[in-house]
Amino acid sequence: MPSYDHPSAAGIGSTTHTPGAFAKGLAGSSSLRNYRVTEQIVNLDVDLENRSIVGSTTIIVTPTEPVLKFVKLDCRQLTIESVLVNGKRAQYLYEDPLREEYDALLGERKSVFNDVHQYHFYKGQHEKMFRGEHTEELTIIMPDNLKLYPQDPSTISGMTPHGGQTHTPGSHKATNLEMFYTNVKIRIEYSLKNPTTGLHFVGGKGSSLSKNEWYAYTSNTSYGVSTSSWVPCVDSLVDKCSWTLDIGVPKTVKQIGVSKLIGALDSNTLNATEDDEDEDESTEISVVFGDFAGQKENAHPVDLAKKSVSIDLYNATSAHHIGFVVGPFVQVPLINFQDDDAAREKDTSSVPIAVYCFPHQTSDALNTTIFMHKALDFFSKEFGSYPNASCALVFINDLDVDYNGFCGFTLLNDRLLYSINEIDPLFDSTYKLLVSLAEQWSGIYVVPSTYNDIWITVGIAHYMALQFIKDLMGLNEYKYRIKRQAERICEEDVGKDPLSKPNFAFPVAHKDLDFVKLKAPIVLFILDKRMTKQSFGLSRVFPKIFLQCMSGDLPNGSLSTHHFQHVCEKVNHNRLETFF
């Protein structure tokens, strides 16, 4: 009988090696479509007991041509119930080869390919996945009578500058020549049970864990296959839109698996809860999104035992960085230690920070994250304002990596926690928390244009973390870390591909970037030393890049090596071709 206590830990490797869809030329693959997703609304009901969700998503599609015959979305391991286009039922084609293989392994369906001589058929069926392109399992056929009329791009909500292959300041202005037509509203109803990728449940029926330890969370460990495994979407870093999330969950731990439908008798409800009277299950179920300060809690429309928590993310965000976590977490009151001078200079619009964990971990969580206010203020002062309305950190015990970053919040492995009596874990844990925070600027707000450019966003995040290490722990610790990383590079950089031309196996997972995380910040450190002879170095480059992203000078907030070199040369007033 399978164990549902910690599914991610039990299946390490299976999640990160699922074939996926994230093209090397992201901007190029996006430009092939004659439509753009400008807004997406997701409604989910999360069932922690049965490890399932029932949901719907409404996608606002803006065509760029007067004729739109179909819309293709990335979508896997889901059961599609219905598809509506502008309120009317539409035909669709859903082909999920991985789901078919999974059913064949379980004996629910006979495999079509069962002979070694049929290998070429099998390879052809999965070829698109392993080329690193959008898999586009769900094809929605537009009605024949669909009429599209031109409209003003300035009236389209969620529209972000979307450039082509040119990645220089002002390239987004070329999009003014692009035509946009009448929005098409697509609604998809679907369900998902026992997911293996993208969405994970800990506990549930058949688990040895108590209800106080049941929770669910999304993960984006693998690029291009994570979010599309729990909601139909365009799963790419460079395709951004505004989002609305509405998630229905039980009000308390005691009401997990309990249903109180409005107008129905609740005798079954009483029987369902009598067995657990001696157990402390009064803890509320928390839902953590990207903007905890702006989330709204309302009554569930049909179930009195549930509540509905919603949030609006107006800043355009890629699907890869959309996520949530549901569980009996408590919020730790994070103290902001500041002297009187800093308090007076502090902006009144400071960013709120929240830390969530299980009740027995509150002391360790407070001790581990005590520096976060200072780190966020340092990053905001040195590199540019924080790109989100709030910042949340959630510690869980099932994550198979150290952290997963989403828009406005980060999932952290609870092995990063340490008590007030420990010293050794401080150095490693502090650095990883700093990198996870820096990724809100470089990695989530600013994304790589292609896989060849991922070293820049990774390098910037780690470089930012090192700068705060120097401020927090001193110059000696900073130099020691640089020296140790340089020594490791000398040992490991044997026969490796160049940072700007990596040879990744699709889909790219976090573990595939280990060497990039090691080498990229040292490359930027050397670049900074070379530039500071004639200018202020990278301390002026990074704020300029983040400002360009805010003003729309970066196409969809995507940063390329070419554009990074251009900004460095502009700041340095000198050519840097020999370095790049």
MISESE-874674 format. One record per residue (C-alpha): residue in three letters; y, x, z. Coordinates in steps of 0.25 Angstrom, whole numbers, plus 5000, padded with zeros to 4 digits. Last residue first. Example, Ala and Ser with C-alpha at 12.3 -4.5 7.8 and 13.67 -1.06 7.14 Angstrom:
BEGIN
{pt "SER", {4996, 5055, 5029}}
{pt "ALA", {4982, 5049, 5031}}
END
This chain:
BEGIN
{pt "PHE", {5153, 5127, 4909}}
{pt "PHE", {5159, 5140, 4915}}
{pt "THR", {5162, 5146, 4902}}
{pt "GLU", {5169, 5133, 4897}}
{pt "LEU", {5178, 5133, 4909}}
{pt "ARG", {5192, 5133, 4902}}
{pt "ASN", {5204, 5135, 4910}}
{pt "HIS", {5215, 5126, 4916}}
{pt "ASN", {5206, 5125, 4929}}
{pt "VAL", {5208, 5110, 4931}}
{pt "LYS", {5207, 5107, 4916}}
{pt "GLU", {5195, 5116, 4914}}
{pt "CYS", {5188, 5109, 4926}}
{pt "VAL", {5191, 5095, 4920}}
{pt "HIS", {5186, 5099, 4906}}
{pt "GLN", {5173, 5105, 4913}}
{pt "PHE", {5171, 5092, 4920}}
{pt "HIS", {5173, 5084, 4907}}
{pt "HIS", {5163, 5092, 4900}}
{pt "THR", {5153, 5092, 4911}}
{pt "SER", {5153, 5077, 4911}}
{pt "LEU", {5158, 5067, 4921}}
{pt "SER", {5156, 5052, 4921}}
{pt "GLY", {5166, 5043, 4928}}
{pt "ASN", {5163, 5032, 4917}}
{pt "PRO", {5171, 5041, 4907}}
{pt "LEU", {5179, 5050, 4916}}
{pt "ASP", {5194, 5048, 4914}}
{pt "GLY", {5193, 5035, 4921}}
{pt "SER", {5203, 5037, 4932}}
{pt "MET", {5193, 5038, 4943}}
{pt "CYS", {5184, 5047, 4935}}
{pt "GLN", {5196, 5056, 4932}}
{pt "LEU", {5200, 5057, 4947}}
{pt "PHE", {5186, 5061, 4950}}
{pt "ILE", {5186, 5072, 4939}}
{pt "LYS", {5200, 5077, 4944}}
{pt "PRO", {5196, 5077, 4959}}
{pt "PHE", {5184, 5086, 4954}}
{pt "VAL", {5192, 5096, 4946}}
{pt "ARG", {5203, 5099, 4956}}
{pt "SER", {5194, 5104, 4967}}
{pt "LEU", {5185, 5110, 4956}}
{pt "GLY", {5195, 5122, 4954}}
{pt "PHE", {5209, 5123, 4960}}
{pt "SER", {5213, 5131, 4948}}
{pt "GLN", {5213, 5145, 4942}}
{pt "LYS", {5203, 5153, 4950}}
{pt "THR", {5198, 5140, 4956}}
{pt "MET", {5191, 5137, 4943}}
{pt "ARG", {5180, 5148, 4944}}
{pt "LYS", {5177, 5145, 4959}}
{pt "ASP", {5176, 5130, 4955}}
{pt "LEU", {5166, 5133, 4944}}
{pt "ILE", {5158, 5141, 4954}}
{pt "PHE", {5157, 5129, 4964}}
{pt "LEU", {5155, 5120, 4952}}
{pt "VAL", {5142, 5128, 4948}}
{pt "ILE", {5138, 5128, 4963}}
{pt "PRO", {5140, 5113, 4964}}
{pt "ALA", {5131, 5111, 4951}}
{pt "LYS", {5119, 5121, 4956}}
{pt "LEU", {5113, 5114, 4968}}
{pt "LYS", {5115, 5099, 4964}}
{pt "VAL", {5111, 5102, 4950}}
{pt "PHE", {5098, 5109, 4956}}
{pt "ASP", {5095, 5096, 4963}}
{pt "LEU", {5098, 5087, 4952}}
{pt "ASP", {5084, 5083, 4948}}
{pt "LYS", {5082, 5078, 4962}}
{pt "HIS", {5092, 5067, 4961}}
{pt "ALA", {5085, 5061, 4949}}
{pt "VAL", {5087, 5062, 4934}}
{pt "PRO", {5079, 5052, 4926}}
{pt "PHE", {5075, 5059, 4918}}
{pt "ALA", {5072, 5074, 4918}}
{pt "PHE", {5084, 5082, 4918}}
{pt "ASN", {5087, 5094, 4910}}
{pt "PRO", {5101, 5098, 4914}}
{pt "LYS", {5112, 5103, 4905}}
{pt "SER", {5124, 5104, 4913}}
{pt "LEU", {5117, 5110, 4925}}
{pt "PRO", {5110, 5120, 4916}}
{pt "ASP", {5095, 5119, 4916}}
{pt "LYS", {5087, 5127, 4926}}
{pt "GLY", {5079, 5140, 4922}}
{pt "VAL", {5082, 5146, 4936}}
{pt "ASP", {5093, 5140, 4944}}
{pt "GLU", {5084, 5139, 4957}}
{pt "GLU", {5086, 5152, 4964}}
{pt "CYS", {5100, 5155, 4959}}
{pt "ILE", {5104, 5140, 4962}}
{pt "ARG", {5099, 5142, 4976}}
{pt "GLU", {5107, 5154, 4979}}
{pt "ALA", {5120, 5147, 4974}}
{pt "GLN", {5117, 5135, 4983}}
{pt "ARG", {5115, 5144, 4995}}
{pt "LYS", {5128, 5151, 4992}}
{pt "ILE", {5136, 5138, 4989}}
{pt "ARG", {5131, 5132, 5003}}
{pt "TYR", {5134, 5145, 5010}}
{pt "LYS", {5148, 5145, 5004}}
{pt "TYR", {5151, 5130, 5009}}
{pt "GLU", {5145, 5134, 5023}}
{pt "ASN", {5154, 5145, 5024}}
{pt "LEU", {5166, 5138, 5019}}
{pt "GLY", {5166, 5127, 5030}}
{pt "MET", {5157, 5116, 5035}}
{pt "LEU", {5166, 5104, 5031}}
{pt "ASP", {5175, 5109, 5021}}
{pt "LYS", {5165, 5118, 5014}}
{pt "ILE", {5155, 5106, 5015}}
{pt "PHE", {5166, 5097, 5009}}
{pt "GLN", {5167, 5106, 4996}}
{pt "LEU", {5151, 5107, 4995}}
{pt "ALA", {5150, 5092, 4994}}
{pt "MET", {5161, 5092, 4983}}
{pt "TYR", {5153, 5102, 4976}}
{pt "HIS", {5140, 5094, 4977}}
{pt "ALA", {5147, 5082, 4971}}
{pt "ILE", {5153, 5090, 4960}}
{pt "GLY", {5140, 5097, 4957}}
{pt "VAL", {5132, 5083, 4955}}
{pt "THR", {5143, 5078, 4947}}
{pt "ILE", {5144, 5090, 4938}}
{pt "TRP", {5129, 5092, 4937}}
{pt "ILE", {5127, 5078, 4932}}
{pt "ASP", {5134, 5082, 4919}}
{pt "ASN", {5122, 5085, 4910}}
{pt "TYR", {5116, 5072, 4915}}
{pt "THR", {5127, 5065, 4908}}
{pt "SER", {5141, 5060, 4912}}
{pt "PRO", {5139, 5063, 4927}}
{pt "VAL", {5145, 5053, 4936}}
{pt "VAL", {5159, 5053, 4944}}
{pt "TYR", {5159, 5042, 4954}}
{pt "ILE", {5144, 5043, 4957}}
{pt "GLY", {5141, 5058, 4955}}
{pt "SER", {5154, 5065, 4959}}
{pt "TRP", {5162, 5056, 4968}}
{pt "GLN", {5152, 5048, 4976}}
{pt "GLU", {5143, 5061, 4974}}
{pt "ALA", {5152, 5068, 4984}}
{pt "LEU", {5146, 5059, 4995}}
{pt "SER", {5132, 5062, 4992}}
{pt "VAL", {5136, 5077, 4991}}
{pt "LEU", {5142, 5076, 5005}}
{pt "LEU", {5130, 5069, 5011}}
{pt "LYS", {5121, 5080, 5005}}
{pt "TYR", {5130, 5091, 5011}}
{pt "THR", {5130, 5085, 5025}}
{pt "SER", {5115, 5083, 5025}}
{pt "ASP", {5112, 5098, 5021}}
{pt "PHE", {5122, 5104, 5031}}
{pt "LEU", {5119, 5094, 5043}}
{pt "PRO", {5104, 5095, 5042}}
{pt "ASP", {5104, 5108, 5051}}
{pt "ILE", {5113, 5103, 5062}}
{pt "GLU", {5105, 5092, 5069}}
{pt "ASN", {5109, 5086, 5083}}
{pt "ILE", {5119, 5076, 5077}}
{pt "SER", {5107, 5070, 5069}}
{pt "TYR", {5104, 5071, 5054}}
{pt "LEU", {5104, 5062, 5043}}
{pt "LEU", {5101, 5068, 5029}}
{pt "ARG", {5086, 5063, 5030}}
{pt "ASP", {5092, 5049, 5030}}
{pt "ASN", {5093, 5050, 5015}}
{pt "LEU", {5107, 5045, 5010}}
{pt "LEU", {5111, 5034, 5001}}
{pt "THR", {5125, 5035, 4997}}
{pt "PHE", {5137, 5025, 4995}}
{pt "GLY", {5149, 5023, 4986}}
{pt "CYS", {5142, 5023, 4973}}
{pt "PHE", {5128, 5028, 4975}}
{pt "GLY", {5123, 5041, 4979}}
{pt "ASN", {5108, 5044, 4983}}
{pt "TYR", {5106, 5054, 4994}}
{pt "ASP", {5095, 5064, 5000}}
{pt "VAL", {5084, 5060, 4990}}
{pt "ASP", {5072, 5051, 4992}}
{pt "LEU", {5079, 5040, 5000}}
{pt "ASP", {5071, 5033, 5010}}
{pt "ASN", {5077, 5035, 5023}}
{pt "ILE", {5091, 5029, 5021}}
{pt "PHE", {5105, 5034, 5025}}
{pt "VAL", {5117, 5026, 5018}}
{pt "LEU", {5130, 5032, 5016}}
{pt "ALA", {5142, 5024, 5012}}
{pt "CYS", {5156, 5027, 5005}}
{pt "SER", {5167, 5017, 5003}}
{pt "ALA", {5177, 5013, 4992}}
{pt "ASN", {5172, 5023, 4981}}
{pt "PRO", {5177, 5035, 4973}}
{pt "TYR", {5181, 5043, 4985}}
{pt "SER", {5195, 5049, 4982}}
{pt "GLY", {5195, 5063, 4975}}
{pt "PHE", {5190, 5077, 4976}}
{pt "GLU", {5196, 5084, 4988}}
{pt "LYS", {5202, 5072, 4996}}
{pt "SER", {5191, 5062, 4993}}
{pt "PHE", {5180, 5073, 4995}}
{pt "PHE", {5186, 5077, 5009}}
{pt "ASP", {5188, 5063, 5013}}
{pt "LEU", {5173, 5059, 5010}}
{pt "ALA", {5168, 5072, 5017}}
{pt "LYS", {5176, 5069, 5030}}
{pt "HIS", {5171, 5055, 5030}}
{pt "MET", {5157, 5059, 5028}}
{pt "PHE", {5157, 5070, 5039}}
{pt "ILE", {5149, 5061, 5049}}
{pt "THR", {5138, 5058, 5039}}
{pt "THR", {5126, 5065, 5046}}
{pt "ASN", {5131, 5062, 5061}}
{pt "LEU", {5133, 5047, 5058}}
{pt "ALA", {5120, 5046, 5050}}
{pt "ASP", {5113, 5053, 5062}}
{pt "SER", {5118, 5043, 5072}}
{pt "THR", {5116, 5031, 5063}}
{pt "GLN", {5102, 5034, 5060}}
{pt "HIS", {5094, 5024, 5069}}
{pt "PRO", {5102, 5012, 5063}}
{pt "PHE", {5098, 5015, 5049}}
{pt "CYS", {5109, 5021, 5040}}
{pt "TYR", {5123, 5018, 5034}}
{pt "VAL", {5135, 5027, 5033}}
{pt "ALA", {5148, 5021, 5029}}
{pt "ILE", {5161, 5028, 5024}}
{pt "PRO", {5174, 5021, 5021}}
{pt "VAL", {5183, 5028, 5011}}
{pt "SER", {5198, 5030, 5016}}
{pt "SER", {5209, 5021, 5011}}
{pt "THR", {5218, 5024, 5022}}
{pt "ASP", {5219, 5038, 5017}}
{pt "LYS", {5217, 5049, 5028}}
{pt "GLU", {5229, 5058, 5031}}
{pt "ARG", {5231, 5052, 5045}}
{pt "ALA", {5216, 5053, 5048}}
{pt "ALA", {5215, 5067, 5043}}
{pt "ASP", {5226, 5071, 5052}}
{pt "ASP", {5220, 5065, 5064}}
{pt "ASP", {5207, 5071, 5062}}
{pt "GLN", {5195, 5064, 5055}}
{pt "PHE", {5181, 5060, 5059}}
{pt "ASN", {5177, 5047, 5052}}
{pt "ILE", {5166, 5041, 5059}}
{pt "LEU", {5155, 5034, 5051}}
{pt "PRO", {5151, 5021, 5058}}
{pt "VAL", {5136, 5021, 5053}}
{pt "GLN", {5132, 5008, 5046}}
{pt "VAL", {5118, 5002, 5049}}
{pt "PHE", {5107, 5001, 5038}}
{pt "PRO", {5097, 4990, 5038}}
{pt "GLY", {5095, 4991, 5023}}
{pt "VAL", {5101, 4989, 5009}}
{pt "VAL", {5106, 5001, 5000}}
{pt "PHE", {5114, 5000, 4988}}
{pt "GLY", {5116, 5006, 4974}}
{pt "ILE", {5125, 5009, 4962}}
{pt "HIS", {5126, 5023, 4958}}
{pt "HIS", {5117, 5023, 4946}}
{pt "ALA", {5123, 5011, 4941}}
{pt "SER", {5136, 5018, 4938}}
{pt "THR", {5149, 5014, 4945}}
{pt "ALA", {5162, 5008, 4941}}
{pt "ASN", {5171, 5006, 4953}}
{pt "TYR", {5171, 4991, 4956}}
{pt "LEU", {5159, 4992, 4965}}
{pt "ASP", {5158, 4978, 4971}}
{pt "ILE", {5149, 4976, 4983}}
{pt "SER", {5140, 4965, 4989}}
{pt "VAL", {5131, 4962, 5001}}
{pt "SER", {5123, 4948, 5001}}
{pt "LYS", {5117, 4944, 5014}}
{pt "LYS", {5103, 4939, 5017}}
{pt "ALA", {5096, 4930, 5026}}
{pt "LEU", {5104, 4918, 5022}}
{pt "ASP", {5098, 4919, 5007}}
{pt "VAL", {5105, 4912, 4995}}
{pt "PRO", {5119, 4918, 4993}}
{pt "HIS", {5118, 4929, 5003}}
{pt "ALA", {5130, 4929, 5012}}
{pt "ASN", {5140, 4940, 5009}}
{pt "GLU", {5143, 4954, 5012}}
{pt "LYS", {5153, 4962, 5004}}
{pt "GLN", {5154, 4977, 5001}}
{pt "GLY", {5167, 4984, 5000}}
{pt "ALA", {5166, 4994, 5012}}
{pt "PHE", {5151, 4997, 5008}}
{pt "ASP", {5155, 5001, 4994}}
{pt "GLY", {5143, 5008, 4987}}
{pt "PHE", {5133, 4998, 4993}}
{pt "VAL", {5126, 4997, 5007}}
{pt "VAL", {5119, 4985, 5011}}
{pt "SER", {5115, 4983, 5025}}
{pt "ILE", {5105, 4975, 5032}}
{pt "GLU", {5109, 4971, 5046}}
{pt "THR", {5100, 4975, 5057}}
{pt "SER", {5095, 4963, 5065}}
{pt "GLU", {5081, 4967, 5063}}
{pt "ASP", {5077, 4972, 5077}}
{pt "GLU", {5062, 4968, 5078}}
{pt "ASP", {5056, 4959, 5088}}
{pt "GLU", {5059, 4947, 5079}}
{pt "ASP", {5052, 4952, 5067}}
{pt "ASP", {5041, 4942, 5066}}
{pt "GLU", {5050, 4930, 5068}}
{pt "THR", {5058, 4934, 5055}}
{pt "ALA", {5050, 4928, 5044}}
{pt "ASN", {5046, 4916, 5052}}
{pt "LEU", {5061, 4912, 5054}}
{pt "THR", {5064, 4914, 5039}}
{pt "ASN", {5052, 4906, 5035}}
{pt "SER", {5058, 4894, 5043}}
{pt "ASP", {5072, 4896, 5036}}
{pt "LEU", {5072, 4884, 5027}}
{pt "ALA", {5080, 4885, 5014}}
{pt "GLY", {5095, 4881, 5012}}
{pt "ILE", {5100, 4895, 5010}}
{pt "LEU", {5088, 4905, 5009}}
{pt "LYS", {5085, 4912, 5021}}
{pt "SER", {5075, 4923, 5017}}
{pt "VAL", {5069, 4934, 5026}}
{pt "GLY", {5063, 4947, 5021}}
{pt "ILE", {5074, 4955, 5028}}
{pt "GLN", {5081, 4946, 5037}}
{pt "LYS", {5078, 4954, 5050}}
{pt "VAL", {5084, 4966, 5044}}
{pt "THR", {5097, 4959, 5042}}
{pt "LYS", {5105, 4952, 5032}}
{pt "PRO", {5095, 4953, 5021}}
{pt "VAL", {5100, 4958, 5008}}
{pt "GLY", {5108, 4953, 4996}}
{pt "ILE", {5115, 4963, 4987}}
{pt "ASP", {5127, 4961, 4979}}
{pt "LEU", {5132, 4973, 4970}}
{pt "THR", {5144, 4973, 4961}}
{pt "TRP", {5146, 4985, 4952}}
{pt "SER", {5156, 4991, 4942}}
{pt "CYS", {5152, 4999, 4930}}
{pt "LYS", {5147, 5013, 4927}}
{pt "ASP", {5139, 5018, 4916}}
{pt "VAL", {5140, 5034, 4917}}
{pt "LEU", {5129, 5035, 4928}}
{pt "SER", {5119, 5026, 4921}}
{pt "ASP", {5110, 5015, 4924}}
{pt "VAL", {5115, 5003, 4916}}
{pt "CYS", {5110, 4992, 4925}}
{pt "PRO", {5098, 4983, 4929}}
{pt "VAL", {5097, 4984, 4944}}
{pt "TRP", {5086, 4990, 4953}}
{pt "SER", {5080, 5001, 4944}}
{pt "SER", {5093, 5002, 4936}}
{pt "THR", {5099, 5008, 4948}}
{pt "SER", {5090, 5020, 4949}}
{pt "VAL", {5086, 5024, 4935}}
{pt "GLY", {5098, 5031, 4929}}
{pt "TYR", {5098, 5043, 4938}}
{pt "SER", {5087, 5045, 4949}}
{pt "THR", {5090, 5045, 4964}}
{pt "ASN", {5098, 5032, 4963}}
{pt "SER", {5093, 5025, 4974}}
{pt "THR", {5095, 5010, 4979}}
{pt "TYR", {5091, 5006, 4993}}
{pt "ALA", {5083, 4996, 5001}}
{pt "TYR", {5080, 4995, 5016}}
{pt "TRP", {5070, 4992, 5026}}
{pt "GLU", {5070, 5000, 5039}}
{pt "ASN", {5074, 4989, 5049}}
{pt "LYS", {5063, 4981, 5042}}
{pt "SER", {5053, 4990, 5049}}
{pt "LEU", {5046, 5000, 5040}}
{pt "SER", {5031, 4999, 5038}}
{pt "SER", {5033, 4993, 5024}}
{pt "GLY", {5025, 4981, 5018}}
{pt "LYS", {5037, 4972, 5016}}
{pt "GLY", {5049, 4981, 5015}}
{pt "GLY", {5053, 4995, 5018}}
{pt "VAL", {5062, 5004, 5010}}
{pt "PHE", {5066, 4998, 4997}}
{pt "HIS", {5071, 5007, 4985}}
{pt "LEU", {5080, 5004, 4973}}
{pt "GLY", {5082, 5014, 4962}}
{pt "THR", {5067, 5016, 4959}}
{pt "THR", {5054, 5010, 4964}}
{pt "PRO", {5058, 4996, 4966}}
{pt "ASN", {5048, 4987, 4974}}
{pt "LYS", {5054, 4974, 4968}}
{pt "LEU", {5065, 4971, 4959}}
{pt "SER", {5071, 4959, 4953}}
{pt "TYR", {5080, 4955, 4942}}
{pt "GLU", {5092, 4946, 4937}}
{pt "ILE", {5101, 4951, 4926}}
{pt "ARG", {5115, 4946, 4923}}
{pt "ILE", {5122, 4951, 4911}}
{pt "LYS", {5137, 4948, 4909}}
{pt "VAL", {5142, 4952, 4895}}
{pt "ASN", {5157, 4957, 4895}}
{pt "THR", {5165, 4954, 4882}}
{pt "TYR", {5168, 4966, 4874}}
{pt "PHE", {5173, 4980, 4876}}
{pt "MET", {5179, 4989, 4865}}
{pt "GLU", {5180, 5004, 4867}}
{pt "LEU", {5193, 5010, 4862}}
{pt "ASN", {5198, 5011, 4877}}
{pt "THR", {5185, 5019, 4879}}
{pt "ALA", {5192, 5031, 4873}}
{pt "LYS", {5201, 5032, 4886}}
{pt "HIS", {5188, 5036, 4893}}
{pt "SER", {5190, 5050, 4888}}
{pt "GLY", {5202, 5052, 4896}}
{pt "PRO", {5197, 5065, 4903}}
{pt "THR", {5185, 5071, 4896}}
{pt "HIS", {5171, 5066, 4894}}
{pt "THR", {5169, 5063, 4880}}
{pt "GLN", {5155, 5057, 4877}}
{pt "GLY", {5159, 5043, 4878}}
{pt "GLY", {5168, 5037, 4889}}
{pt "HIS", {5166, 5025, 4898}}
{pt "PRO", {5178, 5022, 4906}}
{pt "THR", {5174, 5011, 4916}}
{pt "MET", {5174, 4996, 4915}}
{pt "GLY", {5170, 4989, 4928}}
{pt "SER", {5179, 4977, 4925}}
{pt "ILE", {5182, 4975, 4911}}
{pt "THR", {5196, 4970, 4909}}
{pt "SER", {5202, 4984, 4905}}
{pt "PRO", {5191, 4984, 4893}}
{pt "ASP", {5198, 4972, 4886}}
{pt "GLN", {5188, 4963, 4879}}
{pt "PRO", {5182, 4962, 4866}}
{pt "TYR", {5173, 4949, 4864}}
{pt "LEU", {5158, 4948, 4864}}
{pt "LYS", {5150, 4936, 4860}}
{pt "LEU", {5135, 4935, 4865}}
{pt "ASN", {5128, 4924, 4856}}
{pt "ASP", {5116, 4933, 4853}}
{pt "PRO", {5113, 4935, 4868}}
{pt "MET", {5112, 4949, 4873}}
{pt "ILE", {5099, 4955, 4875}}
{pt "ILE", {5097, 4963, 4888}}
{pt "THR", {5089, 4975, 4888}}
{pt "LEU", {5083, 4980, 4901}}
{pt "GLU", {5075, 4993, 4901}}
{pt "GLU", {5088, 5001, 4897}}
{pt "THR", {5082, 5015, 4900}}
{pt "HIS", {5095, 5022, 4899}}
{pt "GLU", {5092, 5036, 4894}}
{pt "GLY", {5086, 5048, 4901}}
{pt "ARG", {5076, 5051, 4890}}
{pt "PHE", {5065, 5048, 4900}}
{pt "MET", {5068, 5034, 4901}}
{pt "LYS", {5070, 5032, 4886}}
{pt "GLU", {5056, 5038, 4883}}
{pt "HIS", {5049, 5028, 4892}}
{pt "GLN", {5042, 5019, 4882}}
{pt "GLY", {5041, 5031, 4872}}
{pt "LYS", {5033, 5039, 4882}}
{pt "TYR", {5023, 5028, 4884}}
{pt "PHE", {5021, 5027, 4869}}
{pt "HIS", {5020, 5042, 4868}}
{pt "TYR", {5010, 5042, 4879}}
{pt "GLN", {5000, 5032, 4872}}
{pt "HIS", {4990, 5043, 4869}}
{pt "VAL", {4989, 5045, 4885}}
{pt "ASP", {4984, 5031, 4886}}
{pt "ASN", {4988, 5019, 4895}}
{pt "PHE", {5001, 5015, 4890}}
{pt "VAL", {5003, 4999, 4891}}
{pt "SER", {5001, 4999, 4906}}
{pt "LYS", {4994, 4987, 4911}}
{pt "ARG", {5003, 4979, 4921}}
{pt "GLU", {5003, 4976, 4935}}
{pt "GLY", {4994, 4988, 4938}}
{pt "LEU", {5003, 4994, 4947}}
{pt "LEU", {5004, 5006, 4938}}
{pt "ALA", {5007, 4997, 4926}}
{pt "ASP", {5018, 4990, 4933}}
{pt "TYR", {5025, 5003, 4935}}
{pt "GLU", {5023, 5007, 4921}}
{pt "GLU", {5029, 4993, 4917}}
{pt "ARG", {5041, 4995, 4926}}
{pt "LEU", {5043, 5009, 4920}}
{pt "PRO", {5043, 5004, 4906}}
{pt "ASP", {5054, 4994, 4910}}
{pt "GLU", {5057, 4985, 4898}}
{pt "TYR", {5066, 4973, 4900}}
{pt "LEU", {5071, 4965, 4888}}
{pt "TYR", {5081, 4954, 4889}}
{pt "GLN", {5085, 4941, 4884}}
{pt "ALA", {5097, 4934, 4890}}
{pt "ARG", {5099, 4922, 4899}}
{pt "LYS", {5113, 4917, 4899}}
{pt "GLY", {5124, 4920, 4910}}
{pt "ASN", {5132, 4930, 4901}}
{pt "VAL", {5119, 4937, 4899}}
{pt "LEU", {5108, 4934, 4909}}
{pt "VAL", {5095, 4942, 4912}}
{pt "SER", {5083, 4937, 4920}}
{pt "GLU", {5073, 4941, 4930}}
{pt "ILE", {5072, 4956, 4927}}
{pt "THR", {5061, 4963, 4936}}
{pt "LEU", {5066, 4977, 4938}}
{pt "GLN", {5059, 4990, 4938}}
{pt "ARG", {5069, 4996, 4928}}
{pt "CYS", {5083, 4992, 4922}}
{pt "ASP", {5093, 5000, 4913}}
{pt "LEU", {5101, 4990, 4905}}
{pt "LYS", {5102, 4987, 4890}}
{pt "VAL", {5112, 4976, 4885}}
{pt "PHE", {5109, 4969, 4872}}
{pt "LYS", {5116, 4964, 4859}}
{pt "LEU", {5130, 4967, 4862}}
{pt "VAL", {5140, 4965, 4850}}
{pt "PRO", {5155, 4967, 4851}}
{pt "GLU", {5153, 4981, 4856}}
{pt "THR", {5157, 4988, 4870}}
{pt "PRO", {5150, 4977, 4878}}
{pt "THR", {5154, 4975, 4893}}
{pt "VAL", {5142, 4972, 4901}}
{pt "ILE", {5143, 4965, 4915}}
{pt "ILE", {5130, 4966, 4922}}
{pt "THR", {5126, 4956, 4932}}
{pt "THR", {5114, 4960, 4941}}
{pt "SER", {5103, 4952, 4948}}
{pt "GLY", {5094, 4955, 4959}}
{pt "VAL", {5081, 4953, 4967}}
{pt "ILE", {5077, 4965, 4975}}
{pt "SER", {5064, 4969, 4980}}
{pt "ARG", {5058, 4977, 4992}}
{pt "ASN", {5051, 4965, 4997}}
{pt "GLU", {5056, 4966, 5011}}
{pt "LEU", {5070, 4973, 5007}}
{pt "ASP", {5073, 4961, 4998}}
{pt "VAL", {5087, 4965, 4991}}
{pt "ASP", {5094, 4954, 4984}}
{pt "LEU", {5102, 4960, 4973}}
{pt "ASN", {5115, 4956, 4965}}
{pt "VAL", {5121, 4967, 4955}}
{pt "ILE", {5134, 4966, 4948}}
{pt "GLN", {5137, 4975, 4936}}
{pt "GLU", {5150, 4978, 4929}}
{pt "THR", {5155, 4985, 4917}}
{pt "VAL", {5142, 4988, 4910}}
{pt "ARG", {5145, 4993, 4896}}
{pt "TYR", {5141, 4989, 4882}}
{pt "ASN", {5138, 4995, 4868}}
{pt "ARG", {5128, 5005, 4874}}
{pt "LEU", {5128, 5019, 4867}}
{pt "SER", {5139, 5023, 4875}}
{pt "SER", {5131, 5023, 4888}}
{pt "SER", {5121, 5033, 4882}}
{pt "GLY", {5132, 5043, 4878}}
{pt "ALA", {5139, 5042, 4892}}
{pt "LEU", {5126, 5045, 4899}}
{pt "GLY", {5121, 5056, 4890}}
{pt "LYS", {5109, 5061, 4898}}
{pt "ALA", {5105, 5047, 4899}}
{pt "PHE", {5101, 5040, 4912}}
{pt "ALA", {5089, 5031, 4911}}
{pt "GLY", {5077, 5033, 4920}}
{pt "PRO", {5062, 5037, 4921}}
{pt "THR", {5058, 5036, 4936}}
{pt "HIS", {5057, 5050, 4941}}
{pt "THR", {5066, 5048, 4953}}
{pt "THR", {5059, 5036, 4959}}
{pt "SER", {5045, 5041, 4958}}
{pt "GLY", {5049, 5055, 4964}}
{pt "ILE", {5050, 5050, 4978}}
{pt "GLY", {5041, 5038, 4979}}
{pt "ALA", {5037, 5038, 4994}}
{pt "ALA", {5051, 5042, 4998}}
{pt "SER", {5057, 5031, 4990}}
{pt "PRO", {5047, 5021, 4995}}
{pt "HIS", {5050, 5023, 5010}}
{pt "ASP", {5043, 5012, 5018}}
{pt "TYR", {5037, 5004, 5006}}
{pt "SER", {5023, 5010, 5007}}
{pt "PRO", {5013, 5006, 4996}}
{pt "MET", {5000, 5000, 5000}}
END
